């Protein structure tokens, strides 16, 4: 059995940036990446509460952005998956994702559309 979930998040999609090195030697994620991940996580929580995806998960992500040539689609997808993990949307983390499709396209209204399909009858192999 498959369960379907979808989200539309308005605003400029932000690609996952590389960790930065602080003066004290610690690493940190740049603030704009953290803010976008929080936006994704909050959108999940507002729509689905504490729902956790179980089993194998397929993910489709569509990015509508004015600056579609300046961001790598794989780094955009990583920000979304990390945002979903931040919201505890996955029962066992984003390793449950067995198929990921991500694309970007020019749009005057910047947004991110996320579609997920959880195959709850199929467990990940150990």
Residue, then its C-alpha position, 0 to 999 in steps of 0.5 A: x500500500x502506498x501513501x501520498x503526501x504533498x507540499x507547496x512552499x512559497x519563496x526562493x529555494x535555497x541550495x544546500x551550502x557547504x559547511x563553513x569553518x568558524x574561527x574556533x575550528x567548529x563547522x556550521x551550516x550557513x544561516x540562509x540554508x538553515x532558514x530554508x530547511x526550517x521553512x520546509x520542516x515547518x511546512x511539513x509539520x503544519x500540514x502533517x503534524x508528527x506524521x512519520x513516513x514509513x517504509x521505502x519513500x519516493x520523492x519528487x521535487x520541483x523548484x520554480x525559481x528566477x535564478x534557475x541557472x545559478x543553483x545545482x538541482x542536487x544541492x536544492x534537493x539536499x536542502x529539502x531532504x534535510x528540512x524534512x529530516x529536521x521535521x522528523x518526517x522520516x521514521x528512519x532518516x532520509x536513507x528511506x528515500x530509494x528514488x529521488x527526482x528533482x527538477x528546476x524551471x524558471x518561474x516568476x513565482x518562486x516556490x518548491x513543490x514536494x511530492x512523496x510516496x511512502x511504500x509502507x508494505x516495503x521495508x528497507x533491507x538491513 
